[in-house]
Every structure is written in structure tokens, then in C-alpha cells.
Amino acid sequence: MRTLLKIGEVAQLLGVTTKTLRHYHKIGLLQEPERTPAGYRLYSAQDLLRLRQIRQLQSFGLPLKLIRTMLGEPTEKHSWREILLALDQELAGQISDLTQRRKRIQELLAGEIAVQLEQPDTGATVAWMKEQLGPYTDKLSPGALQLEAKIWGTIQNFRWPAGFTPDLEAIAAQWSQQTQILEPLMKFADRITALDSLPVDAIEITQLADECAQDKDFAAFIEQIVPLVKHSINLDVPFSAVFGDLMNTALTPAQQRFFTELHARLPINAS
């Protein structure tokens, strides 16, 4: 007389499909049971208890991968209390993460900040810039600081090849010790920032590009800083090309045109 259950009978008891049970076997949630001479799986009472635990944990919304971690190998024994404690710990972590996310959203809403998914969160970048370039950032207006943070935040959100982040920090460290290098930029920073509200064909763009190009200190700054950044960052193609394109996305069309016009007036030899 047969004392073990076939897969269809187990599926009926649990209210699942046989396909579901086969999937549990495939991912290691349920060990392979003994089989009949014809190859049919036979399940014991212990298999039923394991399956009931799996289904109960699924009812809490947990993914199968996490359930497998919580239950351990099918041959391991865990009390229901141990399982619930592990579940409680997992949910506590999720609640903490969600609370932090909600807090950040509330901060953004309270500040009436227009958040776009394609734009970086500049808050962390501003903090990084102030840490690295304290004396320099203190002299920037809030608008100019946000623009700088937006540009650098755009490129910081990616996992660049090894050495990129240390190289970037090395540049910042050098600037923090020689902030006079950046003085010419600060003279025009607010006006460059203010271009964001202008149409792309505004005459003010050309006028500002002319003025910057004719300013000897600013021209010297550009001619010095562009090769320094390119050599220090030291990204190979195609990363170097994408790096520049990404920085450009942080600018408005008017600001992009300004830098194009400026480059035409100040040819830079970055070699």
C-alpha cells in the first residue's frame, strides 16, 4: 500500500500547480524526494511541512530567493520561531530603507525642488564639493554652486574604470590648495549660470563668450585647466567621449551654446 503522496496530490493539498512544485525543486527550495520505479516523485509529511512554510512566507510577500535563505537547505531544521524572527529582521530592514527614502522625498517636497529622474541628486555632491573645495565653494553663489554640483553629480553616479574617482579627488585636492587658480572662473560664474533661462539664440550668449575670451585671466584659466582635467582623469575612449557628453547634459541649451562659442574663440590643445 502506497503511503507517500504523488506530486498531483501534494499540489491539491496546497492549492498550487504541479508546475509550481517543480519550480521549487529547480531552485533548491525543496529537495528531490524518492521516486517510484516509474519515476514519479513521492512526498512525505516532512515535505508537506516544508512546503507549507514556503507558502506561508510567500503570503508575506517575500521572494523565493529570500525564502530559501531564511529556511536554509531543505535538509536543515528550523523552528517556526526562528523563521519568524528572521522574517521580522528582514522586514525591519525594509521599513528602515523605506523610511529613509520617504524622508528624502519629504525634504525635496518641503524645499519645493523640481526633481527629474534623469538629473542627479545634487545634495550629496554639494557636500562632497564643500569637503574637497571648501574655500572655493564658499565664494560661489547658491546658483553657481548648484550648477557645478549638477555637472559633477552627473558623472559621479556611474561606475567608471578603476582610478577615475581617486584621480578626480586628486584634482579637487590640488584646487583646494591653490584656489587662486579658480579666481578667474568665479568672476563669470554667476553670469554663466544665469544663461540657463535664456533662449538658445539669445545675443547675450555671444556677448558673454566674447567677454570671457577677451579676459586674459579667464583665457589663461581655460588654457590651463582643460588639459589638466583631461590628463588627470585619464579615461580611454570611448569613456572619455561619453564623459564629456554626460557633463554637457547638465547644461541648458543656452549654456551648451556658450561653451561651444567659447571653445571656438579659445582653441584648447589638450595633448
LINSUL-V691295 format. One record per pair of residues at least 4 apart in sequence whose C-alpha atoms are under 6 Angstrom apart, sorted by the first residue. I is the first residue (numbers start at 1). J is the second residue. Records with the same first field share a line. If there is no record, write none. Layout:
I: J / J
This chain:
4: 42 / 43 / 44
5: 9 / 42 / 43
6: 41 / 42
11: 15 / 16 / 17 / 18
24: 29 / 30
25: 29 / 30
29: 68
30: 74
31: 74
33: 42
34: 42
35: 39 / 40 / 41 / 42
36: 40
43: 47
58: 62
68: 72
84: 88
95: 99
106: 110
108: 113
120: 153 / 154
122: 126 / 149 / 150 / 153
125: 149 / 153
126: 149
129: 133
130: 134 / 137
132: 172
133: 176
140: 144 / 145
144: 190 / 193
146: 150
149: 153
151: 247 / 250
164: 233
167: 232 / 233
175: 179
184: 217 / 218
185: 189
195: 255
196: 252
200: 253 / 254
205: 258
209: 262
213: 219
221: 225
222: 226
227: 231 / 270
228: 232
229: 233
235: 239 / 240
236: 240
239: 243
251: 255 / 256
259: 263
263: 267
